[in-house]
Amino acid sequence: MEKMGAGNSEFEDLFEEKKRVKNPLVPIGALITAGVLTAGLISFRRGNSHLGQKLMRARVVVQGATIALMVGTAYYYGEKF
């Protein structure tokens, strides 16, 4: 049982270290993606398909940038652990 406790402590230390490394831009990108998606869906519902289509294209760009941030952050900090 003691061995499990020691491993658990190492896991907790690693988890605490990773929490400090979070990229604050990723949640912001996710919120922007959700906002643009919502605006696009509202535009389609109101019958403005031209604006809705532009917003959907913007959503793809913002979502791609958010994913790129996630991958870049994981790659950058993955080497340090």
Gaussian input, Z-matrix of N, CA and C with variables (Angstrom, degrees):
# hf/3-21g

backbone

0 1
 N
 C     1     B1
 C     2     B2     1     A1
 N     3     B3     2     A2     1     D1
 C     4     B4     3     A3     2     D2
 C     5     B5     4     A4     3     D3
 N     6     B6     5     A5     4     D4
 C     7     B7     6     A6     5     D5
 C     8     B8     7     A7     6     D6
 N     9     B9     8     A8     7     D7
 C    10    B10     9     A9     8     D8
 C    11    B11    10    A10     9     D9
 N    12    B12    11    A11    10    D10
 C    13    B13    12    A12    11    D11
 C    14    B14    13    A13    12    D12
 N    15    B15    14    A14    13    D13
 C    16    B16    15    A15    14    D14
 C    17    B17    16    A16    15    D15
 N    18    B18    17    A17    16    D16
 C    19    B19    18    A18    17    D17
 C    20    B20    19    A19    18    D18
 N    21    B21    20    A20    19    D19
 C    22    B22    21    A21    20    D20
 C    23    B23    22    A22    21    D21
 N    24    B24    23    A23    22    D22
 C    25    B25    24    A24    23    D23
 C    26    B26    25    A25    24    D24
 N    27    B27    26    A26    25    D25
 C    28    B28    27    A27    26    D26
 C    29    B29    28    A28    27    D27
 N    30    B30    29    A29    28    D28
 C    31    B31    30    A30    29    D29
 C    32    B32    31    A31    30    D30
 N    33    B33    32    A32    31    D31
 C    34    B34    33    A33    32    D32
 C    35    B35    34    A34    33    D33
 N    36    B36    35    A35    34    D34
 C    37    B37    36    A36    35    D35
 C    38    B38    37    A37    36    D36
 N    39    B39    38    A38    37    D37
 C    40    B40    39    A39    38    D38
 C    41    B41    40    A40    39    D39
 N    42    B42    41    A41    40    D40
 C    43    B43    42    A42    41    D41
 C    44    B44    43    A43    42    D42
 N    45    B45    44    A44    43    D43
 C    46    B46    45    A45    44    D44
 C    47    B47    46    A46    45    D45
 N    48    B48    47    A47    46    D46
 C    49    B49    48    A48    47    D47
 C    50    B50    49    A49    48    D48
 N    51    B51    50    A50    49    D49
 C    52    B52    51    A51    50    D50
 C    53    B53    52    A52    51    D51
 N    54    B54    53    A53    52    D52
 C    55    B55    54    A54    53    D53
 C    56    B56    55    A55    54    D54
 N    57    B57    56    A56    55    D55
 C    58    B58    57    A57    56    D56
 C    59    B59    58    A58    57    D57
 N    60    B60    59    A59    58    D58
 C    61    B61    60    A60    59    D59
 C    62    B62    61    A61    60    D60
 N    63    B63    62    A62    61    D61
 C    64    B64    63    A63    62    D62
 C    65    B65    64    A64    63    D63
 N    66    B66    65    A65    64    D64
 C    67    B67    66    A66    65    D65
 C    68    B68    67    A67    66    D66
 N    69    B69    68    A68    67    D67
 C    70    B70    69    A69    68    D68
 C    71    B71    70    A70    69    D69
 N    72    B72    71    A71    70    D70
 C    73    B73    72    A72    71    D71
 C    74    B74    73    A73    72    D72
 N    75    B75    74    A74    73    D73
 C    76    B76    75    A75    74    D74
 C    77    B77    76    A76    75    D75
 N    78    B78    77    A77    76    D76
 C    79    B79    78    A78    77    D77
 C    80    B80    79    A79    78    D78
 N    81    B81    80    A80    79    D79
 C    82    B82    81    A81    80    D80
 C    83    B83    82    A82    81    D81
 N    84    B84    83    A83    82    D82
 C    85    B85    84    A84    83    D83
 C    86    B86    85    A85    84    D84
 N    87    B87    86    A86    85    D85
 C    88    B88    87    A87    86    D86
 C    89    B89    88    A88    87    D87
 N    90    B90    89    A89    88    D88
 C    91    B91    90    A90    89    D89
 C    92    B92    91    A91    90    D90
 N    93    B93    92    A92    91    D91
 C    94    B94    93    A93    92    D92
 C    95    B95    94    A94    93    D93
 N    96    B96    95    A95    94    D94
 C    97    B97    96    A96    95    D95
 C    98    B98    97    A97    96    D96
 N    99    B99    98    A98    97    D97
 C   100   B100    99    A99    98    D98
 C   101   B101   100   A100    99    D99
 N   102   B102   101   A101   100   D100
 C   103   B103   102   A102   101   D101
 C   104   B104   103   A103   102   D102
 N   105   B105   104   A104   103   D103
 C   106   B106   105   A105   104   D104
 C   107   B107   106   A106   105   D105
 N   108   B108   107   A107   106   D106
 C   109   B109   108   A108   107   D107
 C   110   B110   109   A109   108   D108
 N   111   B111   110   A110   109   D109
 C   112   B112   111   A111   110   D110
 C   113   B113   112   A112   111   D111
 N   114   B114   113   A113   112   D112
 C   115   B115   114   A114   113   D113
 C   116   B116   115   A115   114   D114
 N   117   B117   116   A116   115   D115
 C   118   B118   117   A117   116   D116
 C   119   B119   118   A118   117   D117
 N   120   B120   119   A119   118   D118
 C   121   B121   120   A120   119   D119
 C   122   B122   121   A121   120   D120
 N   123   B123   122   A122   121   D121
 C   124   B124   123   A123   122   D122
 C   125   B125   124   A124   123   D123
 N   126   B126   125   A125   124   D124
 C   127   B127   126   A126   125   D125
 C   128   B128   127   A127   126   D126
 N   129   B129   128   A128   127   D127
 C   130   B130   129   A129   128   D128
 C   131   B131   130   A130   129   D129
 N   132   B132   131   A131   130   D130
 C   133   B133   132   A132   131   D131
 C   134   B134   133   A133   132   D132
 N   135   B135   134   A134   133   D133
 C   136   B136   135   A135   134   D134
 C   137   B137   136   A136   135   D135
 N   138   B138   137   A137   136   D136
 C   139   B139   138   A138   137   D137
 C   140   B140   139   A139   138   D138
 N   141   B141   140   A140   139   D139
 C   142   B142   141   A141   140   D140
 C   143   B143   142   A142   141   D141
 N   144   B144   143   A143   142   D142
 C   145   B145   144   A144   143   D143
 C   146   B146   145   A145   144   D144
 N   147   B147   146   A146   145   D145
 C   148   B148   147   A147   146   D146
 C   149   B149   148   A148   147   D147
 N   150   B150   149   A149   148   D148
 C   151   B151   150   A150   149   D149
 C   152   B152   151   A151   150   D150
 N   153   B153   152   A152   151   D151
 C   154   B154   153   A153   152   D152
 C   155   B155   154   A154   153   D153
 N   156   B156   155   A155   154   D154
 C   157   B157   156   A156   155   D155
 C   158   B158   157   A157   156   D156
 N   159   B159   158   A158   157   D157
 C   160   B160   159   A159   158   D158
 C   161   B161   160   A160   159   D159
 N   162   B162   161   A161   160   D160
 C   163   B163   162   A162   161   D161
 C   164   B164   163   A163   162   D162
 N   165   B165   164   A164   163   D163
 C   166   B166   165   A165   164   D164
 C   167   B167   166   A166   165   D165
 N   168   B168   167   A167   166   D166
 C   169   B169   168   A168   167   D167
 C   170   B170   169   A169   168   D168
 N   171   B171   170   A170   169   D169
 C   172   B172   171   A171   170   D170
 C   173   B173   172   A172   171   D171
 N   174   B174   173   A173   172   D172
 C   175   B175   174   A174   173   D173
 C   176   B176   175   A175   174   D174
 N   177   B177   176   A176   175   D175
 C   178   B178   177   A177   176   D176
 C   179   B179   178   A178   177   D177
 N   180   B180   179   A179   178   D178
 C   181   B181   180   A180   179   D179
 C   182   B182   181   A181   180   D180
 N   183   B183   182   A182   181   D181
 C   184   B184   183   A183   182   D182
 C   185   B185   184   A184   183   D183
 N   186   B186   185   A185   184   D184
 C   187   B187   186   A186   185   D185
 C   188   B188   187   A187   186   D186
 N   189   B189   188   A188   187   D187
 C   190   B190   189   A189   188   D188
 C   191   B191   190   A190   189   D189
 N   192   B192   191   A191   190   D190
 C   193   B193   192   A192   191   D191
 C   194   B194   193   A193   192   D192
 N   195   B195   194   A194   193   D193
 C   196   B196   195   A195   194   D194
 C   197   B197   196   A196   195   D195
 N   198   B198   197   A197   196   D196
 C   199   B199   198   A198   197   D197
 C   200   B200   199   A199   198   D198
 N   201   B201   200   A200   199   D199
 C   202   B202   201   A201   200   D200
 C   203   B203   202   A202   201   D201
 N   204   B204   203   A203   202   D202
 C   205   B205   204   A204   203   D203
 C   206   B206   205   A205   204   D204
 N   207   B207   206   A206   205   D205
 C   208   B208   207   A207   206   D206
 C   209   B209   208   A208   207   D207
 N   210   B210   209   A209   208   D208
 C   211   B211   210   A210   209   D209
 C   212   B212   211   A211   210   D210
 N   213   B213   212   A212   211   D211
 C   214   B214   213   A213   212   D212
 C   215   B215   214   A214   213   D213
 N   216   B216   215   A215   214   D214
 C   217   B217   216   A216   215   D215
 C   218   B218   217   A217   216   D216
 N   219   B219   218   A218   217   D217
 C   220   B220   219   A219   218   D218
 C   221   B221   220   A220   219   D219
 N   222   B222   221   A221   220   D220
 C   223   B223   222   A222   221   D221
 C   224   B224   223   A223   222   D222
 N   225   B225   224   A224   223   D223
 C   226   B226   225   A225   224   D224
 C   227   B227   226   A226   225   D225
 N   228   B228   227   A227   226   D226
 C   229   B229   228   A228   227   D227
 C   230   B230   229   A229   228   D228
 N   231   B231   230   A230   229   D229
 C   232   B232   231   A231   230   D230
 C   233   B233   232   A232   231   D231
 N   234   B234   233   A233   232   D232
 C   235   B235   234   A234   233   D233
 C   236   B236   235   A235   234   D234
 N   237   B237   236   A236   235   D235
 C   238   B238   237   A237   236   D236
 C   239   B239   238   A238   237   D237
 N   240   B240   239   A239   238   D238
 C   241   B241   240   A240   239   D239
 C   242   B242   241   A241   240   D240

   B1=1.4469
   B2=1.5233
   B3=1.3122
   B4=1.4555
   B5=1.5174
   B6=1.3289
   B7=1.4580
   B8=1.5246
   B9=1.3348
   B10=1.4529
   B11=1.5274
   B12=1.3141
   B13=1.4590
   B14=1.5141
   B15=1.3288
   B16=1.4634
   B17=1.5169
   B18=1.3193
   B19=1.4623
   B20=1.5074
   B21=1.3071
   B22=1.4575
   B23=1.5200
   B24=1.3218
   B25=1.4597
   B26=1.5321
   B27=1.3294
   B28=1.4599
   B29=1.5193
   B30=1.3284
   B31=1.4552
   B32=1.5248
   B33=1.3158
   B34=1.4672
   B35=1.5244
   B36=1.3426
   B37=1.4613
   B38=1.5239
   B39=1.3282
   B40=1.4620
   B41=1.5226
   B42=1.3299
   B43=1.4625
   B44=1.5209
   B45=1.3140
   B46=1.4648
   B47=1.5260
   B48=1.3236
   B49=1.4643
   B50=1.5236
   B51=1.3211
   B52=1.4617
   B53=1.5205
   B54=1.3094
   B55=1.4565
   B56=1.5270
   B57=1.3139
   B58=1.4600
   B59=1.5251
   B60=1.3161
   B61=1.4567
   B62=1.5249
   B63=1.3207
   B64=1.4563
   B65=1.5191
   B66=1.3241
   B67=1.4515
   B68=1.5361
   B69=1.3212
   B70=1.4630
   B71=1.5262
   B72=1.3198
   B73=1.4639
   B74=1.5294
   B75=1.3163
   B76=1.4654
   B77=1.5318
   B78=1.3396
   B79=1.4675
   B80=1.5293
   B81=1.3260
   B82=1.4703
   B83=1.5276
   B84=1.3411
   B85=1.4648
   B86=1.5201
   B87=1.3311
   B88=1.4712
   B89=1.5261
   B90=1.3188
   B91=1.4645
   B92=1.5305
   B93=1.3269
   B94=1.4670
   B95=1.5235
   B96=1.3303
   B97=1.4677
   B98=1.5255
   B99=1.3265
   B100=1.4649
   B101=1.5273
   B102=1.3151
   B103=1.4615
   B104=1.5154
   B105=1.3339
   B106=1.4695
   B107=1.5314
   B108=1.3345
   B109=1.4685
   B110=1.5232
   B111=1.3164
   B112=1.4645
   B113=1.5259
   B114=1.3240
   B115=1.4643
   B116=1.5220
   B117=1.3221
   B118=1.4722
   B119=1.5121
   B120=1.3235
   B121=1.4688
   B122=1.5221
   B123=1.3296
   B124=1.4655
   B125=1.5340
   B126=1.3309
   B127=1.4691
   B128=1.5194
   B129=1.3246
   B130=1.4680
   B131=1.5225
   B132=1.3148
   B133=1.4714
   B134=1.5235
   B135=1.3284
   B136=1.4721
   B137=1.5201
   B138=1.3209
   B139=1.4508
   B140=1.5179
   B141=1.2945
   B142=1.4629
   B143=1.5347
   B144=1.3249
   B145=1.4675
   B146=1.5263
   B147=1.3260
   B148=1.4723
   B149=1.5358
   B150=1.3232
   B151=1.4612
   B152=1.5273
   B153=1.3233
   B154=1.4623
   B155=1.5163
   B156=1.3286
   B157=1.4629
   B158=1.5279
   B159=1.3272
   B160=1.4718
   B161=1.5241
   B162=1.3240
   B163=1.4616
   B164=1.5307
   B165=1.3163
   B166=1.4689
   B167=1.5303
   B168=1.3102
   B169=1.4681
   B170=1.5329
   B171=1.3293
   B172=1.4646
   B173=1.5260
   B174=1.3298
   B175=1.4639
   B176=1.5104
   B177=1.3303
   B178=1.4626
   B179=1.5279
   B180=1.3204
   B181=1.4643
   B182=1.5309
   B183=1.3333
   B184=1.4639
   B185=1.5241
   B186=1.3210
   B187=1.4661
   B188=1.5281
   B189=1.3170
   B190=1.4605
   B191=1.5124
   B192=1.3321
   B193=1.4630
   B194=1.5285
   B195=1.3225
   B196=1.4647
   B197=1.5237
   B198=1.3104
   B199=1.4647
   B200=1.5214
   B201=1.3174
   B202=1.4637
   B203=1.5289
   B204=1.3369
   B205=1.4631
   B206=1.5247
   B207=1.3288
   B208=1.4610
   B209=1.5250
   B210=1.3261
   B211=1.4621
   B212=1.5251
   B213=1.3194
   B214=1.4558
   B215=1.5136
   B216=1.3265
   B217=1.4554
   B218=1.5258
   B219=1.3278
   B220=1.4687
   B221=1.5096
   B222=1.3102
   B223=1.4646
   B224=1.5324
   B225=1.3295
   B226=1.4624
   B227=1.5291
   B228=1.3275
   B229=1.4562
   B230=1.5211
   B231=1.3185
   B232=1.4621
   B233=1.5063
   B234=1.3130
   B235=1.4592
   B236=1.5171
   B237=1.3278
   B238=1.4631
   B239=1.5270
   B240=1.3359
   B241=1.4582
   B242=1.4895
   A1=112.15
   A2=116.48
   A3=119.14
   A4=111.23
   A5=115.47
   A6=119.19
   A7=110.92
   A8=116.58
   A9=121.22
   A10=110.92
   A11=116.28
   A12=120.55
   A13=111.72
   A14=117.17
   A15=120.69
   A16=110.52
   A17=117.18
   A18=121.18
   A19=111.42
   A20=115.74
   A21=121.07
   A22=110.36
   A23=116.78
   A24=121.11
   A25=110.72
   A26=116.48
   A27=120.08
   A28=111.09
   A29=115.76
   A30=120.97
   A31=110.39
   A32=116.80
   A33=120.90
   A34=111.22
   A35=116.98
   A36=120.22
   A37=110.98
   A38=116.63
   A39=120.84
   A40=110.31
   A41=116.45
   A42=121.14
   A43=110.70
   A44=117.45
   A45=121.49
   A46=110.94
   A47=116.84
   A48=121.32
   A49=110.32
   A50=117.50
   A51=121.24
   A52=111.53
   A53=118.32
   A54=120.33
   A55=111.01
   A56=117.49
   A57=121.21
   A58=112.20
   A59=117.15
   A60=121.24
   A61=111.47
   A62=118.51
   A63=121.42
   A64=112.28
   A65=115.59
   A66=121.38
   A67=108.24
   A68=118.69
   A69=120.14
   A70=113.22
   A71=117.85
   A72=119.35
   A73=112.51
   A74=118.06
   A75=120.69
   A76=111.40
   A77=120.57
   A78=118.84
   A79=112.63
   A80=116.80
   A81=119.72
   A82=109.34
   A83=116.87
   A84=120.66
   A85=112.22
   A86=116.31
   A87=120.25
   A88=110.43
   A89=117.34
   A90=120.45
   A91=111.44
   A92=116.93
   A93=120.03
   A94=109.63
   A95=116.87
   A96=120.80
   A97=110.45
   A98=116.37
   A99=120.44
   A100=111.38
   A101=117.35
   A102=120.64
   A103=112.90
   A104=116.30
   A105=120.09
   A106=109.90
   A107=116.57
   A108=120.30
   A109=110.86
   A110=116.47
   A111=120.79
   A112=111.12
   A113=117.02
   A114=120.34
   A115=110.93
   A116=116.59
   A117=119.83
   A118=112.23
   A119=116.44
   A120=119.59
   A121=111.27
   A122=116.81
   A123=120.20
   A124=110.13
   A125=116.74
   A126=120.17
   A127=111.22
   A128=117.05
   A129=119.84
   A130=110.91
   A131=116.27
   A132=120.69
   A133=111.33
   A134=116.45
   A135=120.53
   A136=112.78
   A137=117.28
   A138=120.98
   A139=114.67
   A140=118.70
   A141=121.96
   A142=108.48
   A143=115.32
   A144=119.48
   A145=112.44
   A146=117.87
   A147=120.55
   A148=110.49
   A149=117.20
   A150=121.13
   A151=110.59
   A152=116.46
   A153=120.37
   A154=111.85
   A155=116.82
   A156=120.99
   A157=111.16
   A158=116.44
   A159=119.82
   A160=111.29
   A161=116.08
   A162=120.09
   A163=111.25
   A164=117.06
   A165=119.45
   A166=110.61
   A167=117.20
   A168=120.14
   A169=110.28
   A170=115.96
   A171=119.88
   A172=110.24
   A173=117.39
   A174=121.00
   A175=111.06
   A176=116.67
   A177=120.48
   A178=110.26
   A179=116.90
   A180=120.81
   A181=110.35
   A182=117.19
   A183=120.95
   A184=110.40
   A185=116.66
   A186=120.38
   A187=110.35
   A188=117.09
   A189=120.74
   A190=112.07
   A191=116.56
   A192=120.10
   A193=110.87
   A194=116.93
   A195=120.80
   A196=110.70
   A197=117.08
   A198=120.72
   A199=110.18
   A200=117.01
   A201=120.22
   A202=110.61
   A203=117.31
   A204=120.83
   A205=111.43
   A206=116.49
   A207=120.04
   A208=110.96
   A209=116.77
   A210=120.94
   A211=110.37
   A212=116.45
   A213=119.95
   A214=112.71
   A215=116.71
   A216=120.67
   A217=110.54
   A218=117.07
   A219=120.30
   A220=111.37
   A221=117.27
   A222=120.89
   A223=110.68
   A224=115.90
   A225=120.34
   A226=111.57
   A227=116.52
   A228=119.52
   A229=112.83
   A230=118.16
   A231=121.13
   A232=112.45
   A233=117.30
   A234=121.78
   A235=112.02
   A236=117.66
   A237=121.47
   A238=112.54
   A239=117.45
   A240=119.74
   A241=107.24
   D1=-33.96
   D2=-178.93
   D3=-63.78
   D4=-35.62
   D5=-179.21
   D6=-62.52
   D7=-39.28
   D8=178.63
   D9=-64.12
   D10=-40.41
   D11=179.65
   D12=-63.49
   D13=-39.00
   D14=179.40
   D15=-67.13
   D16=-41.36
   D17=177.95
   D18=-64.86
   D19=-37.31
   D20=179.24
   D21=-65.31
   D22=-37.81
   D23=178.68
   D24=-64.59
   D25=-41.58
   D26=177.60
   D27=-63.47
   D28=-40.15
   D29=178.53
   D30=-63.06
   D31=-43.96
   D32=179.17
   D33=-63.52
   D34=-39.63
   D35=177.84
   D36=-62.45
   D37=-43.26
   D38=179.05
   D39=-64.77
   D40=-41.46
   D41=179.36
   D42=-62.69
   D43=-44.04
   D44=178.37
   D45=-62.10
   D46=-40.23
   D47=179.39
   D48=-64.66
   D49=-42.70
   D50=-179.01
   D51=-67.98
   D52=-31.17
   D53=179.30
   D54=-62.30
   D55=-32.50
   D56=-179.76
   D57=-75.29
   D58=-16.76
   D59=-172.60
   D60=-94.75
   D61=-1.35
   D62=-176.25
   D63=-54.94
   D64=143.10
   D65=176.93
   D66=-89.99
   D67=116.12
   D68=-177.69
   D69=-69.86
   D70=-13.93
   D71=-179.52
   D72=-77.33
   D73=-21.87
   D74=-178.45
   D75=-65.77
   D76=-49.86
   D77=176.79
   D78=-62.85
   D79=-34.29
   D80=177.89
   D81=-64.53
   D82=-43.49
   D83=177.29
   D84=-62.17
   D85=-38.05
   D86=178.31
   D87=-65.62
   D88=-40.68
   D89=178.50
   D90=-66.51
   D91=-40.42
   D92=178.03
   D93=-64.61
   D94=-41.87
   D95=177.72
   D96=-58.36
   D97=-47.39
   D98=179.62
   D99=-63.29
   D100=-38.86
   D101=179.12
   D102=-65.62
   D103=-43.47
   D104=179.43
   D105=-67.18
   D106=-39.37
   D107=177.15
   D108=-61.06
   D109=-45.76
   D110=179.69
   D111=-62.46
   D112=-44.20
   D113=178.70
   D114=-62.79
   D115=-39.41
   D116=178.40
   D117=-64.89
   D118=-43.15
   D119=178.91
   D120=-65.00
   D121=-38.14
   D122=177.36
   D123=-64.62
   D124=-40.33
   D125=178.73
   D126=-62.65
   D127=-42.63
   D128=177.54
   D129=-63.06
   D130=-41.35
   D131=-178.46
   D132=-64.42
   D133=-34.37
   D134=179.77
   D135=-82.87
   D136=-4.23
   D137=176.07
   D138=95.06
   D139=3.91
   D140=179.06
   D141=-93.62
   D142=77.61
   D143=-174.18
   D144=-70.23
   D145=-28.72
   D146=179.28
   D147=-64.14
   D148=-48.74
   D149=177.70
   D150=-66.33
   D151=-40.33
   D152=178.74
   D153=-59.52
   D154=-40.57
   D155=179.17
   D156=-65.60
   D157=-40.84
   D158=177.09
   D159=-63.28
   D160=-40.93
   D161=179.66
   D162=-67.05
   D163=-36.55
   D164=177.75
   D165=-66.45
   D166=-37.37
   D167=176.48
   D168=-66.90
   D169=-39.80
   D170=177.25
   D171=-64.11
   D172=-36.65
   D173=178.28
   D174=-61.43
   D175=-41.29
   D176=179.55
   D177=-62.78
   D178=-41.32
   D179=179.93
   D180=-65.58
   D181=-46.79
   D182=-179.25
   D183=-65.16
   D184=-40.72
   D185=179.42
   D186=-64.55
   D187=-41.07
   D188=177.41
   D189=-63.04
   D190=-40.10
   D191=178.05
   D192=-65.47
   D193=-38.16
   D194=178.36
   D195=-65.03
   D196=-42.87
   D197=178.54
   D198=-65.63
   D199=-39.63
   D200=177.60
   D201=-61.99
   D202=-39.87
   D203=175.73
   D204=-62.14
   D205=-42.20
   D206=179.92
   D207=-63.74
   D208=-46.49
   D209=-179.09
   D210=-66.59
   D211=-42.69
   D212=179.11
   D213=-62.72
   D214=-41.75
   D215=178.26
   D216=-65.58
   D217=-43.63
   D218=178.75
   D219=-63.12
   D220=-40.23
   D221=179.15
   D222=-66.83
   D223=-45.21
   D224=-176.86
   D225=-64.37
   D226=-47.57
   D227=-177.27
   D228=-86.20
   D229=-15.19
   D230=178.27
   D231=-64.28
   D232=-33.10
   D233=179.43
   D234=-71.64
   D235=-26.58
   D236=-174.36
   D237=-80.27
   D238=-19.12
   D239=-179.88
   D240=-96.05

